[in-house]
Amino acid sequence: MPSFHAVVLIDHQEAHMLMFDREHVELESINSRSHHKHEGLSHETTNFFVDVSKSLIGTHEVLLTGPGIARNEFRNWCEKHSLPIANVVLDSIASDHPTDAQVVAMARQYFKKLI
């Protein structure tokens, strides 16, 4: 859905991508097969980030959120690999474990500031 905004709730186990506009919301989830390593990104984490970045192709604005550091690791990974998605990630906001409805409400409020 290339005209949609997206908010990505991500940790090291899974990512929930909510892509939306004023009238529609689409949810996609991707599970990681990783056991996070603190020394660096494991091969499984890299594969997870590849899958998440592919699901966001065509999205114009992305907000990252989540309880830990995975959101910033994902952002840095996208920048390091010069992926186009790195140019549309607008911000990274810490959050606990909100429901999908709370994530959509947060994203709509955030993107409203930018319009």
C-alpha positions as CSV (number, residue, x, y, z in Angstrom):
1,M,0.0,0.0,0.0
2,P,2.4,2.7,-1.2
3,S,0.3,5.7,-0.1
4,F,0.0,4.6,3.5
5,H,1.9,5.8,6.5
6,A,3.3,3.0,8.7
7,V,4.1,2.4,12.3
8,V,6.3,-0.5,13.2
9,L,6.0,-1.9,16.7
10,I,9.2,-3.9,16.9
11,D,11.2,-5.9,19.4
12,H,13.7,-8.8,18.9
13,Q,10.9,-11.4,18.6
14,E,8.4,-9.8,16.3
15,A,7.4,-6.8,14.3
16,H,3.8,-5.5,13.8
17,M,3.5,-3.2,10.8
18,L,0.3,-1.1,10.7
19,M,0.0,0.7,7.4
20,F,-2.8,3.2,7.2
21,D,-4.4,6.3,5.7
22,R,-7.5,8.2,6.8
23,E,-9.9,5.3,6.0
24,H,-7.9,2.0,6.1
25,V,-5.6,0.1,8.4
26,E,-3.7,-3.0,7.3
27,L,-1.8,-5.1,9.8
28,E,1.2,-7.4,9.0
29,S,3.2,-9.3,11.5
30,I,6.6,-10.9,11.1
31,N,8.2,-13.2,13.7
32,S,11.9,-13.5,14.3
33,R,13.6,-16.8,14.7
34,S,16.3,-15.1,16.7
35,H,17.7,-15.4,20.1
36,H,19.1,-11.9,20.4
37,K,22.8,-11.6,20.9
38,H,24.0,-8.6,22.8
39,E,27.4,-8.7,21.0
40,G,25.9,-7.8,17.7
41,L,23.2,-8.8,15.3
42,S,22.8,-12.5,14.7
43,H,22.2,-14.0,11.3
44,E,18.6,-14.6,12.2
45,T,18.1,-10.9,13.3
46,T,19.6,-9.8,10.0
47,N,17.1,-12.0,8.2
48,F,14.3,-10.6,10.4
49,F,15.3,-7.0,9.5
50,V,15.4,-7.9,5.8
51,D,11.8,-9.2,6.0
52,V,10.6,-6.1,7.9
53,S,12.3,-3.7,5.4
54,K,10.8,-5.6,2.5
55,S,7.3,-5.3,3.9
56,L,7.7,-1.5,4.1
57,I,8.7,-1.0,0.5
58,G,6.6,1.8,-1.0
59,T,5.6,3.3,2.3
60,H,6.1,7.1,2.4
61,E,6.5,7.7,6.1
62,V,7.4,5.3,8.9
63,L,7.3,5.7,12.7
64,L,9.2,3.0,14.7
65,T,8.1,2.2,18.2
66,G,8.7,-0.6,20.8
67,P,9.9,-1.4,24.3
68,G,13.6,-2.0,23.7
69,I,16.5,-1.1,21.4
70,A,15.4,-3.2,18.4
71,R,13.7,-0.2,16.8
72,N,17.0,1.7,16.8
73,E,19.0,-1.3,15.7
74,F,16.6,-1.7,12.8
75,R,16.9,2.0,11.9
76,N,20.7,1.8,12.0
77,W,20.8,-1.4,10.0
78,C,18.7,0.2,7.3
79,E,21.0,3.2,7.2
80,K,24.1,1.0,7.2
81,H,22.9,-0.9,4.2
82,S,21.7,2.3,2.4
83,L,18.1,0.9,2.0
84,P,15.5,3.3,0.7
85,I,13.4,2.6,3.8
86,A,16.0,4.5,5.9
87,N,15.0,7.7,4.1
88,V,11.3,7.4,5.2
89,V,11.9,6.5,8.9
90,L,10.9,9.7,10.6
91,D,11.3,8.9,14.2
92,S,11.8,6.2,16.9
93,I,9.6,6.4,20.0
94,A,9.9,4.2,23.0
95,S,6.7,2.4,24.1
96,D,5.8,-0.5,26.2
97,H,3.5,-3.1,24.7
98,P,0.6,-1.1,23.3
99,T,-2.4,-2.7,21.6
100,D,-2.8,-2.4,17.9
101,A,-5.5,0.2,18.5
102,Q,-3.2,2.2,20.7
103,V,-0.4,2.1,18.1
104,V,-2.8,3.3,15.4
105,A,-3.9,6.2,17.7
106,M,-0.3,7.1,18.5
107,A,0.6,7.0,14.8
108,R,-2.3,9.1,13.7
109,Q,-1.5,11.7,16.3
110,Y,2.2,11.7,15.3
111,F,1.5,12.0,11.6
112,K,-1.1,14.7,12.1
113,K,1.7,17.0,13.3
114,L,3.5,16.5,10.0
115,I,0.6,17.2,7.7
